[in-house]
Amino acid sequence: MIKRNLKQVAEMIFAKNDATPFADVWVTGVSIDSRKIEKGNLFIPFKGEHADGHKYVEDSIRNGAAAAFWQSDVPNPPLHLPILIVDDCLKALQELARSYREQLSVKVVGITGSNGKTTTKDMTAGLLSLSYKVKKTEGNYNNHIGLPLTVLSLDEDTEVAVLEMGMSGRGEIEFLTTLARPDAVIITNIGESHLLDLGSREAIAEAKLEILQGLRDGGLAVLHGDEPLLMERIEKHKGNVRVQTFGRSQTNDMYPVKITQSGNGNTFAINQSPGDFYLPVLGTHNILNALAAMLIAKEFSIPFEKMDKGLQNIKLTNMRMELVEGKNGEKIINDAYNASPTSMMAAIDLVSNLSGYDKKILVLGDMLELGPQEEEYHHHIGEKLQRDKIDLLFTYGSLGGLIAKGARKSLGEERVFAFTNKADLIKELESHVNEKTLILVKASRGMKLEEIVISMQRN
């Protein structure tokens, strides 16, 4: 993590006050939460509508913080303490991260996309860790606050940083990528997430391609080559950027030539290597995420033989195709972290094609941020379900009810259950399961369907 004295920090952010009296105070790491201060931290208070972190500056220093920022429009700064006065605490945090990144020799891989970016981040970091000291974005630290905090958490000897970049509107990815200055980037795909904010998949593609704005000259862009919205637009963004593609089509630089799906993962082969690879992650769509990670690993000179061992030991962030066992022996696929029409259909296809189960049940909830066509998207999911592949459907939420409405045509009334109360859903669901049952749980993060998994999971 960042280790600088206060004089150096002041110069990095262009502080407004004279920090000379505290020039030799050393800062180790940063914190934006006064309740989680560690000894030596730089405390960064944010001024919000309902709370003002400046109230906790003195307590934070008393509890071990080495220093703190202070926003210039907040009165009565405690000048007897090691504080740096700035115009805006958030912008100062971002500027500190930008300056620190430029002082490091670290290589940066930036990852964005509508679906699969966290899984791809985990896979990329896992493969690169085979040969390098790697730091990756943790949790949901992928925005204008989280990414600077991740950069400032890098050690001086970190060799590669794998940074996830999220967005809700135009300009956000551009800001993150120009701060991080990646040496290579991945765009996993273009889906329907953020249609509410951006209005069209074309606009989403343009927003994701902003990641190229910060890519270093001659850097590598790894793109989903089967996505025409990306490939049609890459030419005008190219400049001095190298492009490599992954996908199912043989027109891509890397594509699968064989996929064998099992209960706990997939074995696959690719066009660039004679050997097989095993990925202990459910869903053939995750093979595409693995291909993107493998192209980055290849860029960093990691041989395919080594990648195979790395893929076998991949650890994914929770609630992404996580297979757990229920109290009655049923198997539950916990994919409750997020959902879009594209990712939901991919998960349903996975369940539909898995063998070895007497009963397959879907538990689906609202997909959020889909814009004016949200009702149509949900209804269509239900209509696409197949009677010979799916036994029962349980839905949660008002939009989930539209999935149920569509499914009554495809599955029949007696096989569809719609709920707006989780406890009622769990009670009914538990009456239909045994050790030969497979359940998929999926919805947008805001629906908190992991609560269903936790309730049913074997302790």
C-alpha positions in Angstrom: 0.0 0.0 0.0 1.0 3.6 -0.4 3.8 4.7 2.0 4.7 8.4 1.8 5.4 11.2 4.2 3.0 14.1 4.4 5.2 16.4 2.4 5.2 13.9 -0.5 1.4 13.4 -0.2 0.9 17.2 -0.2 2.9 17.6 -3.4 1.0 14.7 -5.1 -2.4 16.3 -4.5 -1.4 20.0 -4.5 -2.6 20.7 -1.0 -3.7 24.2 -0.2 -2.0 24.5 3.2 1.6 24.4 4.3 2.3 20.9 5.6 5.9 21.7 6.6 5.3 21.3 10.4 4.2 17.7 9.8 6.4 16.9 6.8 8.0 13.9 8.4 4.7 12.2 9.4 4.5 9.0 7.5 1.2 7.7 5.9 0.7 4.0 5.4 -2.5 3.2 3.4 -5.8 5.1 3.2 -9.2 4.7 4.7 -12.6 6.4 4.1 -14.2 4.8 7.1 -13.4 6.1 10.5 -14.6 2.9 12.1 -11.9 0.9 10.2 -8.8 3.1 10.8 -5.6 1.2 11.0 -2.4 2.6 12.5 -0.7 5.0 10.1 -3.7 5.4 7.7 -4.5 8.6 5.9 -8.2 9.3 6.7 -10.2 10.8 3.9 -13.5 12.3 5.0 -16.4 12.7 2.6 -19.0 15.4 2.9 -22.5 13.9 2.0 -26.1 15.0 2.2 -26.8 13.1 5.4 -23.3 12.7 7.0 -20.0 14.5 7.1 -16.9 12.6 7.7 -15.1 15.7 8.9 -16.8 15.2 12.3 -14.6 12.1 12.7 -11.2 13.5 11.7 -9.9 14.3 15.2 -11.2 10.9 16.5 -9.6 9.1 13.6 -6.2 10.7 14.3 -6.6 9.9 18.0 -7.4 6.3 17.1 -4.2 5.8 15.0 -4.6 7.7 11.7 -1.4 9.5 10.8 -3.1 12.3 9.0 -6.3 13.4 7.2 -7.7 15.4 4.3 -9.9 18.4 5.1 -12.2 19.9 2.4 -11.7 23.7 2.2 -15.4 24.6 2.4 -15.8 22.9 5.8 -15.1 25.4 8.6 -12.8 25.2 11.5 -10.1 22.9 10.3 -8.0 21.5 13.2 -4.7 23.0 12.0 -2.9 21.7 15.1 -3.2 18.3 13.6 -1.5 16.7 10.5 -4.2 17.6 8.0 -4.0 18.5 4.3 -6.6 21.0 3.1 -8.0 20.3 -0.4 -10.7 21.7 -2.7 -12.6 18.4 -2.8 -11.7 15.2 -0.8 -13.0 12.8 -3.4 -11.0 14.5 -6.2 -7.9 14.6 -3.9 -8.3 10.9 -3.3 -8.5 10.3 -7.1 -5.5 12.6 -7.8 -3.5 10.8 -5.1 -4.2 7.4 -6.7 -3.4 8.8 -10.2 0.0 10.2 -9.0 0.8 7.0 -7.1 0.0 4.8 -10.1 2.5 6.8 -12.2 5.2 6.4 -9.6 4.9 2.6 -9.7 6.4 0.2 -12.2 3.3 -2.0 -12.0 1.6 -3.3 -15.2 -2.2 -2.8 -15.2 -4.9 -4.9 -16.8 -8.3 -3.2 -17.0 -11.5 -5.2 -17.4 -15.0 -4.1 -18.2 -18.1 -5.5 -19.9 -21.8 -6.0 -19.3 -21.5 -9.5 -17.9 -18.7 -11.6 -16.6 -16.2 -8.9 -15.7 -15.7 -10.0 -12.1 -15.3 -13.7 -13.1 -12.9 -12.7 -15.8 -11.0 -10.5 -13.3 -10.7 -13.5 -10.9 -9.5 -15.8 -13.7 -7.0 -13.3 -15.1 -5.6 -12.6 -11.7 -5.4 -16.3 -11.0 -3.4 -17.0 -14.2 -1.1 -14.1 -13.8 -0.4 -15.1 -10.2 1.4 -18.1 -11.5 4.4 -16.0 -12.4 3.8 -12.5 -10.9 2.9 -10.7 -7.7 -0.7 -9.7 -8.5 -3.3 -7.5 -6.8 -6.9 -7.5 -8.0 -10.0 -5.4 -7.4 -11.7 -6.8 -4.3 -15.5 -6.9 -3.9 -17.3 -4.1 -5.7 -14.4 -1.7 -5.6 -14.8 -0.9 -9.3 -16.1 2.6 -9.4 -14.8 6.2 -9.0 -14.1 5.6 -5.3 -13.2 1.9 -5.2 -10.7 1.9 -8.1 -8.6 4.7 -6.5 -8.6 2.8 -3.2 -7.5 -0.3 -5.0 -4.6 1.5 -6.7 -3.6 3.0 -3.3 -3.6 -0.5 -1.8 -0.9 -1.7 -4.3 2.5 -2.5 -2.8 5.6 -0.9 -4.3 6.7 -4.4 -5.6 3.3 -5.4 -7.0 4.0 -6.5 -10.6 0.5 -6.7 -12.1 -2.7 -5.0 -11.0 -6.0 -6.5 -12.4 -8.6 -3.7 -12.1 -12.3 -4.2 -12.7 -14.0 -1.1 -14.1 -17.8 -0.6 -13.7 -20.1 2.1 -14.9 -23.7 3.4 -14.9 -23.3 6.0 -17.6 -21.1 7.6 -20.2 -17.7 9.0 -19.2 -17.3 6.8 -16.2 -15.1 4.1 -17.8 -13.0 6.8 -19.5 -12.4 8.4 -16.1 -11.3 5.1 -14.6 -9.1 4.0 -17.4 -7.3 7.4 -17.7 -6.6 7.1 -13.9 -5.3 3.5 -14.1 -3.5 3.8 -17.4 -3.7 0.1 -18.3 -1.2 -1.8 -20.4 -3.9 -4.3 -21.5 -7.7 -4.3 -21.4 -10.5 -6.8 -21.8 -14.1 -6.1 -22.8 -16.0 -9.3 -22.0 -19.2 -8.5 -23.9 -22.1 -6.1 -24.5 -25.3 -7.0 -22.8 -28.4 -5.2 -21.6 -27.3 -3.9 -18.2 -27.5 -0.1 -18.0 -30.1 0.2 -20.8 -32.0 2.3 -18.3 -29.2 4.9 -18.3 -27.8 4.5 -21.8 -30.9 3.6 -23.9 -29.4 1.2 -26.4 -26.9 -1.6 -26.7 -25.0 0.6 -29.2 -24.6 3.2 -26.6 -23.5 0.6 -24.1 -20.8 -0.6 -26.6 -19.5 3.0 -27.0 -19.4 3.4 -23.2 -17.4 0.1 -22.7 -15.0 1.1 -25.5 -14.0 4.2 -23.4 -11.6 1.8 -21.7 -9.3 2.2 -24.7 -8.9 5.9 -23.9 -6.5 5.2 -21.1 -4.7 2.2 -22.7 -1.0 2.9 -23.1 0.4 3.3 -26.6 0.9 -0.1 -28.2 -1.2 -1.8 -25.5 -3.4 -4.9 -26.0 -7.2 -4.8 -26.3 -8.8 -8.3 -25.8 -12.4 -8.2 -27.2 -15.3 -10.5 -27.6 -15.0 -11.1 -31.4 -18.5 -12.5 -31.8 -20.0 -9.2 -30.7 -20.6 -7.1 -33.9 -21.2 -3.9 -31.8 -17.6 -4.1 -30.6 -16.0 -5.2 -33.9 -17.9 -2.6 -36.0 -16.6 0.2 -33.7 -13.0 -0.9 -32.9 -11.5 0.5 -36.1 -12.2 4.1 -35.1 -10.8 3.5 -31.7 -7.7 1.5 -32.8 -4.9 4.1 -33.1 -1.8 2.3 -31.9 -3.7 -0.5 -30.1 -3.1 -4.2 -30.7 -6.4 -6.2 -30.9 -6.9 -9.9 -30.1 -10.3 -11.5 -30.1 -11.9 -14.5 -28.3 -15.3 -16.2 -28.9 -17.0 -19.3 -30.2 -16.5 -18.4 -33.9 -13.4 -19.7 -35.7 -12.8 -16.1 -37.0 -11.4 -15.3 -33.5 -7.8 -15.4 -32.5 -8.7 -17.9 -29.7 -11.8 -20.1 -29.7 -12.8 -23.5 -28.2 -12.6 -26.5 -30.4 -14.1 -28.9 -27.8 -16.2 -28.5 -24.7 -17.2 -31.3 -22.4 -19.5 -30.2 -19.5 -19.6 -32.1 -16.2 -21.4 -31.6 -13.0 -18.8 -29.3 -11.4 -17.1 -27.7 -14.4 -15.9 -28.0 -18.0 -13.1 -29.6 -19.9 -12.2 -27.7 -23.1 -9.6 -27.5 -25.8 -8.6 -24.4 -27.8 -7.2 -23.7 -31.3 -3.9 -22.5 -30.0 -2.9 -25.4 -27.9 -3.0 -29.2 -28.3 -3.8 -30.0 -24.7 -7.1 -30.0 -22.7 -7.9 -27.5 -20.0 -10.2 -28.1 -17.0 -12.2 -25.2 -15.6 -13.9 -26.0 -12.2 -16.7 -23.4 -12.9 -20.2 -24.2 -14.2 -21.4 -22.7 -17.5 -20.0 -22.9 -20.9 -20.2 -19.1 -21.1 -17.5 -19.1 -18.5 -15.2 -20.8 -20.9 -15.3 -17.5 -23.0 -14.3 -15.6 -19.9 -11.4 -18.0 -19.4 -10.3 -17.5 -23.0 -10.1 -13.7 -22.4 -8.0 -14.4 -19.3 -5.8 -16.8 -21.3 -5.1 -14.2 -24.0 -3.9 -11.8 -21.3 -1.8 -14.6 -19.6 -0.2 -15.3 -23.0 0.6 -11.6 -23.4 2.5 -11.9 -20.1 4.4 -14.9 -21.4 2.7 -17.6 -19.3 2.8 -20.9 -21.2 -0.4 -22.9 -21.8 0.8 -25.8 -19.8 1.1 -23.6 -16.7 -2.3 -22.0 -17.5 -4.0 -25.4 -17.2 -2.8 -25.8 -13.6 -3.9 -22.2 -12.9 -7.4 -22.7 -14.2 -7.8 -25.8 -12.1 -7.2 -23.7 -8.9 -9.3 -20.7 -9.8 -11.1 -19.1 -6.9 -14.1 -17.0 -7.9 -15.9 -14.3 -6.0 -18.9 -15.6 -4.1 -22.4 -15.9 -5.7 -21.1 -16.5 -9.2 -22.1 -20.0 -10.4 -21.3 -21.2 -6.9 -22.5 -24.8 -6.3 -23.6 -25.5 -2.8 -25.6 -28.3 -1.1 -29.0 -27.9 0.5 -30.4 -29.4 3.7 -32.1 -32.3 1.8 -29.1 -33.0 -0.4 -30.3 -30.8 -3.3 -27.7 -29.0 -5.3 -28.1 -25.2 -5.5 -26.3 -23.0 -8.1 -26.0 -19.6 -6.4 -25.7 -17.1 -9.1 -27.5 -14.3 -7.2 -24.9 -11.6 -7.6 -26.3 -10.0 -10.8 -28.5 -10.7 -13.8 -29.3 -9.5 -17.3 -31.3 -11.2 -20.0 -28.0 -12.5 -21.6 -26.6 -13.9 -18.4 -29.9 -15.3 -17.2 -30.4 -17.2 -20.5 -26.8 -18.5 -20.2 -27.5 -19.8 -16.7 -30.8 -21.4 -17.7 -29.1 -23.1 -20.7 -26.5 -24.5 -18.3 -29.2 -26.0 -16.0 -31.2 -27.3 -19.0 -28.2 -29.2 -20.3 -26.8 -30.7 -17.1 -27.5 -34.4 -16.6 -27.9 -36.6 -13.5 -30.8 -34.8 -11.9 -34.5 -36.0 -11.6 -35.8 -32.5 -11.1 -34.6 -29.0 -12.2 -36.0 -25.9 -10.6 -35.4 -22.2 -11.5 -35.7 -19.5 -8.8 -35.5 -16.2 -10.8 -36.0 -12.6 -9.6 -36.1 -9.2 -11.1 -33.5 -8.0 -13.5 -32.9 -4.3 -12.8 -31.8 -1.3 -14.9 -33.2 -2.6 -18.2 -35.0 0.6 -19.2 -38.3 0.9 -21.0 -38.3 -2.7 -22.4 -37.9 -4.3 -18.9 -41.3 -5.9 -19.0 -40.7 -7.4 -22.4 -37.3 -8.8 -21.4 -38.8 -10.5 -18.4 -41.8 -11.9 -20.2 -39.5 -13.3 -23.0 -37.3 -15.2 -20.5 -40.4 -17.1 -19.3 -41.6 -17.8 -22.8 -38.2 -19.3 -23.7 -38.3 -22.0 -21.0 -38.7 -25.6 -22.3 -41.1 -28.1 -20.7 -38.7 -31.0 -21.3 -35.7 -29.2 -19.7 -37.2 -27.3 -16.7 -39.6 -28.9 -14.2 -40.6 -26.0 -12.0 -40.2 -22.2 -11.9 -40.3 -20.0 -8.8 -40.2 -16.2 -9.3 -39.7 -13.4 -6.8 -40.5 -9.7 -7.3 -42.9 -7.8 -9.5 -40.8 -8.1 -12.6 -40.1 -11.7 -11.7 -43.9 -12.1 -11.9 -43.7 -11.3 -15.6 -41.2 -14.2 -16.1 -43.9 -16.4 -14.4 -46.5 -15.0 -16.7 -44.5 -15.8 -19.8 -43.6 -19.3 -18.4 -47.2 -20.3 -17.9 -47.5 -20.5 -21.6 -44.4 -22.6 -22.0 -44.4 -24.7 -18.8 -48.1 -24.7 -17.8 -49.9 -23.2 -14.9 -49.2 -26.0 -12.5 -45.4 -25.7 -12.8 -45.1 -22.0 -12.1 -45.1 -20.3 -8.7 -44.8 -16.5 -8.3 -44.0 -14.8 -5.0 -43.4 -11.4 -3.5 -42.5 -12.8 -0.1 -39.2 -14.8 0.3 -40.4 -16.8 3.3 -43.4 -18.0 1.4 -41.2 -18.9 -1.6 -38.7 -20.8 0.6 -41.5 -22.8 2.3 -43.1 -23.9 -1.0 -39.7 -24.6 -2.6 -38.5 -26.8 0.2 -41.6 -29.0 -0.3 -40.4 -29.9 -3.9 -36.8 -30.8 -3.4 -34.8 -34.0 -2.7 -31.2 -35.2 -3.2 -31.8 -35.5 -7.0 -32.9 -31.9 -7.4 -30.9 -29.1 -9.1 -31.9 -25.5 -8.3 -30.7 -22.3 -10.0 -31.0 -19.0 -8.0 -30.5 -15.9 -10.1 -31.6 -12.2 -10.0 -30.1 -8.7 -9.9 -28.1 -8.0 -6.8 -30.7 -5.7 -5.4 -33.2 -8.6 -5.0 -30.9 -10.3 -2.4 -31.8 -13.9 -3.5 -28.8 -15.2 -1.7 -31.0 -15.1 1.3 -32.9 -18.0 -0.2 -29.7 -20.0 -0.7 -28.5 -19.3 2.9 -31.9 -20.4 4.3 -31.8 -23.7 2.3 -28.0 -24.4 2.5 -26.7 -27.3 4.6 -24.6 -26.0 7.5 
